[in-house]
Amino acid sequence: MKKKMTPKEYAEMRSISLSAVTKQIRQGADIPYVKKIEKFGRFYLLTIDLDQNGEIK
């Protein structure tokens, strides 16, 4: 199952800081569990792979 979420939601799900996530996005680094990054103006949407329980694979 795939889900779209903001970097803030992703950071909360992984218990890391938002700045750590945005830094990885800006540097073009691979982010664990993120399959796709979309940018809309100055906002990002992350496509995440989840298992059937709604948890990160």
LOLO-299270 format. One record per atom (N, C-alpha, C): residue number from 1; residue in one letter; atom name; x, y, z. Coordinates in nm, 4 decimals. Layout:
// residues N
+-----+----+----+----------+----------+----------+
!   i ! aa ! at !        X !        Y !        Z !
+-----+----+----+----------+----------+----------+
! NUM !  A ! CA !        X !        Y !        Z !
...
+-----+----+----+----------+----------+----------+
//
This chain:
// residues 57
+-----+----+----+----------+----------+----------+
!   i ! aa ! at !        X !        Y !        Z !
+-----+----+----+----------+----------+----------+
!   1 !  M !  N !   0.0848 !  -0.1169 !   0.0000 !
!   1 !  M ! CA !   0.0000 !   0.0000 !   0.0000 !
!   1 !  M !  C !   0.0899 !   0.1239 !   0.0000 !
!   2 !  K !  N !   0.0522 !   0.2211 !  -0.0791 !
!   2 !  K ! CA !   0.1293 !   0.3448 !  -0.0838 !
!   2 !  K !  C !   0.0486 !   0.4576 !  -0.0222 !
!   3 !  K !  N !   0.1182 !   0.5512 !   0.0393 !
!   3 !  K ! CA !   0.0525 !   0.6647 !   0.1033 !
!   3 !  K !  C !   0.1355 !   0.7891 !   0.0773 !
!   4 !  K !  N !   0.0679 !   0.8991 !   0.0513 !
!   4 !  K ! CA !   0.1371 !   1.0263 !   0.0352 !
!   4 !  K !  C !   0.1304 !   1.1013 !   0.1673 !
!   5 !  M !  N !   0.2419 !   1.1617 !   0.2053 !
!   5 !  M ! CA !   0.2450 !   1.2383 !   0.3300 !
!   5 !  M !  C !   0.3452 !   1.3520 !   0.3182 !
!   6 !  T !  N !   0.3325 !   1.4453 !   0.4090 !
!   6 !  T ! CA !   0.4246 !   1.5583 !   0.4121 !
!   6 !  T !  C !   0.5526 !   1.5165 !   0.4844 !
!   7 !  P !  N !   0.6596 !   1.5920 !   0.4641 !
!   7 !  P ! CA !   0.7826 !   1.5622 !   0.5390 !
!   7 !  P !  C !   0.7609 !   1.5662 !   0.6905 !
!   8 !  K !  N !   0.6721 !   1.6529 !   0.7378 !
!   8 !  K ! CA !   0.6462 !   1.6612 !   0.8820 !
!   8 !  K !  C !   0.5832 !   1.5318 !   0.9330 !
!   9 !  E !  N !   0.4857 !   1.4782 !   0.8602 !
!   9 !  E ! CA !   0.4225 !   1.3531 !   0.9000 !
!   9 !  E !  C !   0.5228 !   1.2379 !   0.8976 !
!  10 !  Y !  N !   0.6081 !   1.2368 !   0.7956 !
!  10 !  Y ! CA !   0.7104 !   1.1330 !   0.7835 !
!  10 !  Y !  C !   0.8084 !   1.1404 !   0.9010 !
!  11 !  A !  N !   0.8503 !   1.2624 !   0.9353 !
!  11 !  A ! CA !   0.9436 !   1.2801 !   1.0471 !
!  11 !  A !  C !   0.8815 !   1.2310 !   1.1775 !
!  12 !  E !  N !   0.7537 !   1.2617 !   1.1993 !
!  12 !  E ! CA !   0.6861 !   1.2159 !   1.3213 !
!  12 !  E !  C !   0.6739 !   1.0638 !   1.3235 !
!  13 !  M !  N !   0.6460 !   1.0035 !   1.2075 !
!  13 !  M ! CA !   0.6318 !   0.8583 !   1.1995 !
!  13 !  M !  C !   0.7629 !   0.7878 !   1.2331 !
!  14 !  R !  N !   0.8747 !   0.8449 !   1.1909 !
!  14 !  R ! CA !   1.0055 !   0.7839 !   1.2138 !
!  14 !  R !  C !   1.0735 !   0.8354 !   1.3403 !
!  15 !  S !  N !   1.0129 !   0.9299 !   1.4103 !
!  15 !  S ! CA !   1.0685 !   0.9887 !   1.5326 !
!  15 !  S !  C !   1.2030 !   1.0554 !   1.5067 !
!  16 !  I !  N !   1.2090 !   1.1333 !   1.3979 !
!  16 !  I ! CA !   1.3270 !   1.2131 !   1.3668 !
!  16 !  I !  C !   1.2820 !   1.3566 !   1.3459 !
!  17 !  S !  N !   1.3759 !   1.4474 !   1.3339 !
!  17 !  S ! CA !   1.3391 !   1.5887 !   1.3207 !
!  17 !  S !  C !   1.3004 !   1.6223 !   1.1765 !
!  18 !  L !  N !   1.2152 !   1.7210 !   1.1623 !
!  18 !  L ! CA !   1.1746 !   1.7687 !   1.0303 !
!  18 !  L !  C !   1.2945 !   1.8222 !   0.9531 !
!  19 !  S !  N !   1.3845 !   1.8902 !   1.0220 !
!  19 !  S ! CA !   1.5020 !   1.9453 !   0.9540 !
!  19 !  S !  C !   1.5905 !   1.8352 !   0.8961 !
!  20 !  A !  N !   1.5962 !   1.7206 !   0.9620 !
!  20 !  A ! CA !   1.6744 !   1.6086 !   0.9098 !
!  20 !  A !  C !   1.6145 !   1.5575 !   0.7787 !
!  21 !  V !  N !   1.4827 !   1.5522 !   0.7729 !
!  21 !  V ! CA !   1.4145 !   1.5057 !   0.6518 !
!  21 !  V !  C !   1.4336 !   1.6055 !   0.5384 !
!  22 !  T !  N !   1.4102 !   1.7330 !   0.5648 !
!  22 !  T ! CA !   1.4225 !   1.8328 !   0.4581 !
!  22 !  T !  C !   1.5668 !   1.8452 !   0.4096 !
!  23 !  K !  N !   1.6612 !   1.8268 !   0.4982 !
!  23 !  K ! CA !   1.8024 !   1.8313 !   0.4572 !
!  23 !  K !  C !   1.8328 !   1.7169 !   0.3599 !
!  24 !  Q !  N !   1.7818 !   1.5984 !   0.3899 !
!  24 !  Q ! CA !   1.8022 !   1.4843 !   0.3004 !
!  24 !  Q !  C !   1.7357 !   1.5084 !   0.1655 !
!  25 !  I !  N !   1.6183 !   1.5688 !   0.1649 !
!  25 !  I ! CA !   1.5480 !   1.5985 !   0.0402 !
!  25 !  I !  C !   1.6292 !   1.6961 !  -0.0432 !
!  26 !  R !  N !   1.6753 !   1.8037 !   0.0170 !
!  26 !  R ! CA !   1.7513 !   1.9059 !  -0.0561 !
!  26 !  R !  C !   1.8823 !   1.8510 !  -0.1109 !
!  27 !  Q !  N !   1.9462 !   1.7606 !  -0.0380 !
!  27 !  Q ! CA !   2.0738 !   1.7043 !  -0.0822 !
!  27 !  Q !  C !   2.0556 !   1.5927 !  -0.1844 !
!  28 !  G !  N !   1.9313 !   1.5495 !  -0.2046 !
!  28 !  G ! CA !   1.9053 !   1.4426 !  -0.3001 !
!  28 !  G !  C !   1.9450 !   1.3056 !  -0.2492 !
!  29 !  A !  N !   1.9581 !   1.2920 !  -0.1191 !
!  29 !  A ! CA !   1.9977 !   1.1642 !  -0.0586 !
!  29 !  A !  C !   1.8807 !   1.0659 !  -0.0612 !
!  30 !  D !  N !   1.9123 !   0.9371 !  -0.0579 !
!  30 !  D ! CA !   1.8084 !   0.8350 !  -0.0474 !
!  30 !  D !  C !   1.7492 !   0.8403 !   0.0927 !
!  31 !  I !  N !   1.6169 !   0.8410 !   0.0975 !
!  31 !  I ! CA !   1.5468 !   0.8454 !   0.2258 !
!  31 !  I !  C !   1.4802 !   0.7092 !   0.2445 !
!  32 !  P !  N !   1.5028 !   0.6441 !   0.3574 !
!  32 !  P ! CA !   1.4451 !   0.5111 !   0.3795 !
!  32 !  P !  C !   1.2933 !   0.5104 !   0.3653 !
!  33 !  Y !  N !   1.2410 !   0.4100 !   0.2941 !
!  33 !  Y ! CA !   1.0980 !   0.3848 !   0.2746 !
!  33 !  Y !  C !   1.0304 !   0.4821 !   0.1785 !
!  34 !  V !  N !   1.0987 !   0.5860 !   0.1326 !
!  34 !  V ! CA !   1.0391 !   0.6832 !   0.0413 !
!  34 !  V !  C !   1.0626 !   0.6368 !  -0.1017 !
!  35 !  K !  N !   0.9533 !   0.6212 !  -0.1748 !
!  35 !  K ! CA !   0.9619 !   0.5748 !  -0.3132 !
!  35 !  K !  C !   0.9637 !   0.6909 !  -0.4119 !
!  36 !  K !  N !   0.9013 !   0.8033 !  -0.3762 !
!  36 !  K ! CA !   0.8919 !   0.9150 !  -0.4698 !
!  36 !  K !  C !   0.8789 !   1.0455 !  -0.3920 !
!  37 !  I !  N !   0.9438 !   1.1505 !  -0.4435 !
!  37 !  I ! CA !   0.9337 !   1.2842 !  -0.3844 !
!  37 !  I !  C !   0.8807 !   1.3778 !  -0.4913 !
!  38 !  E !  N !   0.7714 !   1.4469 !  -0.4588 !
!  38 !  E ! CA !   0.7126 !   1.5435 !  -0.5514 !
!  38 !  E !  C !   0.7224 !   1.6819 !  -0.4897 !
!  39 !  K !  N !   0.7511 !   1.7793 !  -0.5721 !
!  39 !  K ! CA !   0.7617 !   1.9160 !  -0.5233 !
!  39 !  K !  C !   0.6528 !   2.0007 !  -0.5886 !
!  40 !  F !  N !   0.5790 !   2.0740 !  -0.5066 !
!  40 !  F ! CA !   0.4753 !   2.1649 !  -0.5518 !
!  40 !  F !  C !   0.5089 !   2.3028 !  -0.4975 !
!  41 !  G !  N !   0.5681 !   2.3870 !  -0.5805 !
!  41 !  G ! CA !   0.6126 !   2.5168 !  -0.5328 !
!  41 !  G !  C !   0.7229 !   2.4976 !  -0.4315 !
!  42 !  R !  N !   0.6960 !   2.5343 !  -0.3078 !
!  42 !  R ! CA !   0.7965 !   2.5129 !  -0.2026 !
!  42 !  R !  C !   0.7603 !   2.3980 !  -0.1090 !
!  43 !  F !  N !   0.6567 !   2.3233 !  -0.1449 !
!  43 !  F ! CA !   0.6101 !   2.2128 !  -0.0615 !
!  43 !  F !  C !   0.6468 !   2.0788 !  -0.1241 !
!  44 !  Y !  N !   0.6694 !   1.9795 !  -0.0390 !
!  44 !  Y ! CA !   0.7034 !   1.8453 !  -0.0837 !
!  44 !  Y !  C !   0.5960 !   1.7463 !  -0.0409 !
!  45 !  L !  N !   0.5754 !   1.6437 !  -0.1227 !
!  45 !  L ! CA !   0.4930 !   1.5292 !  -0.0867 !
!  45 !  L !  C !   0.5783 !   1.4051 !  -0.1062 !
!  46 !  L !  N !   0.5768 !   1.3189 !  -0.0072 !
!  46 !  L ! CA !   0.6543 !   1.1955 !  -0.0121 !
!  46 !  L !  C !   0.5590 !   1.0785 !  -0.0317 !
!  47 !  T !  N !   0.5927 !   0.9867 !  -0.1218 !
!  47 !  T ! CA !   0.5162 !   0.8641 !  -0.1396 !
!  47 !  T !  C !   0.5904 !   0.7544 !  -0.0651 !
!  48 !  I !  N !   0.5214 !   0.6940 !   0.0313 !
!  48 !  I ! CA !   0.5799 !   0.5962 !   0.1219 !
!  48 !  I !  C !   0.5168 !   0.4595 !   0.0975 !
!  49 !  D !  N !   0.5957 !   0.3535 !   0.1019 !
!  49 !  D ! CA !   0.5439 !   0.2169 !   0.0966 !
!  49 !  D !  C !   0.5081 !   0.1720 !   0.2378 !
!  50 !  L !  N !   0.3833 !   0.1300 !   0.2578 !
!  50 !  L ! CA !   0.3382 !   0.0810 !   0.3875 !
!  50 !  L !  C !   0.2922 !  -0.0636 !   0.3739 !
!  51 !  D !  N !   0.3012 !  -0.1389 !   0.4831 !
!  51 !  D ! CA !   0.2485 !  -0.2751 !   0.4803 !
!  51 !  D !  C !   0.0974 !  -0.2708 !   0.5048 !
!  52 !  Q !  N !   0.0345 !  -0.3869 !   0.5162 !
!  52 !  Q ! CA !  -0.1111 !  -0.3915 !   0.5309 !
!  52 !  Q !  C !  -0.1592 !  -0.3367 !   0.6635 !
!  53 !  N !  N !  -0.0715 !  -0.3280 !   0.7622 !
!  53 !  N ! CA !  -0.1080 !  -0.2718 !   0.8924 !
!  53 !  N !  C !  -0.0919 !  -0.1219 !   0.8979 !
!  54 !  G !  N !  -0.0457 !  -0.0617 !   0.7866 !
!  54 !  G ! CA !  -0.0243 !   0.0827 !   0.7825 !
!  54 !  G !  C !   0.1076 !   0.1250 !   0.8427 !
!  55 !  E !  N !   0.1995 !   0.0290 !   0.8580 !
!  55 !  E ! CA !   0.3312 !   0.0597 !   0.9127 !
!  55 !  E !  C !   0.4351 !   0.0592 !   0.8018 !
!  56 !  I !  N !   0.5477 !   0.1232 !   0.8258 !
!  56 !  I ! CA !   0.6536 !   0.1293 !   0.7272 !
!  56 !  I !  C !   0.7088 !  -0.0099 !   0.7010 !
!  57 !  K !  N !   0.7265 !  -0.0408 !   0.5736 !
!  57 !  K ! CA !   0.7834 !  -0.1719 !   0.5365 !
!  57 !  K !  C !   0.9299 !  -0.1787 !   0.5697 !
+-----+----+----+----------+----------+----------+
//
